[in-house]
């Protein structure tokens, strides 16, 4: 009657990776939204007394475009670490910045009526770049450990 309790089965590695990516996306979007909003507040304070009202808007957009990649990469990095990943933060930040930068360069290709779609793609590519950068750096770290031990 006293049988030992069987340990819980580990989830399939593919499933664990899917949950890790979902956690990275959720945490990256949440932290990116928070730091992006904080960036707009800080950017708006620099030119709050501008009589034309143009420079404060530009500063707010600039604060958003600096704050969002920082928060998105921090969230993606923390989401990966939560699931036992070992990706590098610098690669996550680089991926997020490249994703946002590439979409900002291509936003000119959208028509004037599709500016909202362009902004959504800027944020989506920012988080996608952060997740890809994290996993690429994790893969290179793992391969480096394997080649050093073998």
PyMOL commands that set and color helices and strands:
alter all, ss='L'
color gray80, all
select helices_A, chain A and resi 13-46+55-82+89-109+112-149
alter helices_A, ss='H'
color red, helices_A
deselect
rebuild
show_as cartoon
